[in-house]
């Protein structure tokens, strides 16, 4: 398949995802729900997500510096360390998306509606869930990579004193910047049903007016 054919295939895939999303929105509106757009562009998510993550990344580095024994801290890297780091950094990207999928599938008790892809405009890999969810279920899947990969590897680096783990943890914290931003926005919203947007960073909130 040529590059042009792949682009066309990706474009059609995105269009189908948006059509299904709009159909779900229409169904929820038909059930009497009001709709609120709670999305941001990928660029805005990267900028503001980085700002949200900076305190966590700084805390990870400071914990490593203050709690790792001096003899173990920042050892000289050998070729094996660089190779291992490169492999782990590359592997963490698909694992990040799989963690979204696994947590949402566990919350919904089904993999139905889980979609993977790469946004054409920013070449950003993504995982989205087409199933409307409650706040807890949506939050769990959104924050899974941040907690398990970002915080997990950062804490592990302090316990074992291995710089590779620190770099991996900080990398995954910043990779989850958009997720952290979405989670922060989610926590500021009221109750309702939340539907993940397939091509933008964020969600639509559906709620009923109090009578």
N, C-alpha and C positions, 0 to 999 in steps of 0.2 A: 504494500500500500504506500503510495506516495505521500509526501508531506501535505500537499493540498487536499488529498483524500482524507487524511487523518484529521485535518482541521475541519473539514466539512462534516465528518462523522462526529467529532466533538461538539460542533455547533448544533447538529440535530439532536444529540443527546441532551444538551443543555435545554434546548427548546422543549423537549418532551418532559424534562424535569419541571420546568416552569409551568407547563400546561397542567401537570398533575398537581402542582402546588396551588395553582389558581383554582382548580376544581375542588380541592380540599377546603380552600378559603370560602368558596361559594357554598359548599355544603354546611360549613359552620355558621355562616351568615344566615343560611336558610333555617337553621335551628334557633335563630333569635339572638345570636352572639354579635356583639360589636367587634370591630377589627381595629387593631393598632399596630402600625409599622414600627418595629423596634430593631431595625437593621442599620448598619453603617457600611460604607464602602470598604473594600479590602485595604486600600491605602490608608484610610482613617484608622482602621483596626490595627494596622501595623504600627502607625505612629503612636496612637493612644495606648495600644497594648504594650508597647515598649515602656511607656511611662509608668504603667501599672506594675510591670514586672521589675523595674529597676530596684525597688526596695527589697524584693525577695532575692534577687541576684546578689545584691550587696550583702544581705544577711548571710547568704550561703558562703560567700568568700570570707567574710569576717569570722564565721563559725569555724571554717576550715583553718584559718590562720591562728585563732586563739585556742582551739581545742585539739589540733593535730600536733603530736610530738614534733619538736624542731628537727629531729634527725630524719623524720619521714616526710616533712613538708617540702614540696617543690623539688623532688629529686631530679637528677639529670635524666632526661628522656633518652631512651635507646630506640633503635629502629622498630623494635617490636611494639613499643608503646605508641609510636606514631601510627603504625599499621592498625593496631587494635582500636585506637581512637577513631581513625578514619572509617573503619568498618562499623563501629558502634554508632557514630554520627549518621552514617548513611542508613543503617538499619532502623534508627529511631524514628525516621520520617514515616515509613509505612506503619510501624508499630503504633505511632501516635494516632493515626487514623483508625487503625484496628481497635484501639482502646475505646474510641468514641463508639464504634459499631458494637462492640461486645457489651458495653454498659447499657446502651440504648436497647439492644436486643434483649438483655436480661430484664430490663425494666418492663419491656413490652411483651416478654415471653415469646418473642418471635423475631426472626431476621427479616421479616417482610417489611418493605419500605426503606431498608438500608441501602444507600447508594454511595458509590465511590466515583471519583473522577478528578480531573485537573481543569481548573478554570483557564480558558484560553487567553483571557486578557492579561493575567498576571502569572500564568504558569504555576499556580498554587494548587497543590493536591488538597482534596477535601473529602470529608465523609458527611453526609447529611441523612436525616431521618424524616421520612414523609409521613410518619404517624404522629398525630396530635398527642401531646403528653401533658401531664401535670408538672408543676414546678420542680418537685423533688427528682422525678425521673429525668427531666431535661437537664437539670443542674448536674446530676450524677454523671451523665454521659459527656457533658461539656467540660467538666473539670477533671475527668479521669486522667488524661495525659499530663496535665499540670501537676497533679498530686503524685501519681505513680512514677512518672519519668523525671519530672523537674525536681520536686521536693524529695522524692525517693532516692535518686542518685546523689543529690546534694547532701542529704543526711548520711548516706552510705560512705561518701568521700570523707566525712569527718570521722566516722567510726573506723575506717580502714586506713586512712591517711594516704589515699591514692589520688594523685592529681588528675589522672585520666577521668576518674569518676566525677571530680569537681567540674571539669570542663564539660563533660557530658551532661551533668545536672544543670549547669547554667545555660547551656545550649538549649536544652529542653524547656527550661523556664521561659526563655525568650520565644521559643517556637510556639508556646502556649499563650503568648501575649494576647492574641485575639480572643482566645477562649476565656481568659481571665476577664477581659473587657466585657464580653457577652454575659458572663456570670455576674459581674458587678451590676450590669444593667438589669439582668433578670431579678436580682434581689431588691431592686428599687421599684419593681412593678408590683401591682396588686395581684390578687388571686385571678385565676383564669385557666385557660387551655393555651398551650404554647406549641407553635408549629415552626419547626426549623426551616429557614429559607435555603433553597438549594444552591443559589449562586452568589449570595451576599453573606456578610458576616452578621449573624443575629437571627431574629425570629419575629413572628407575628404573634401578638397576644390577642386572644379572643375572650371576651368577658360579657356579662349581662349587666345592664343597668339596674341599680337597686330601685325597687318600687316602694 
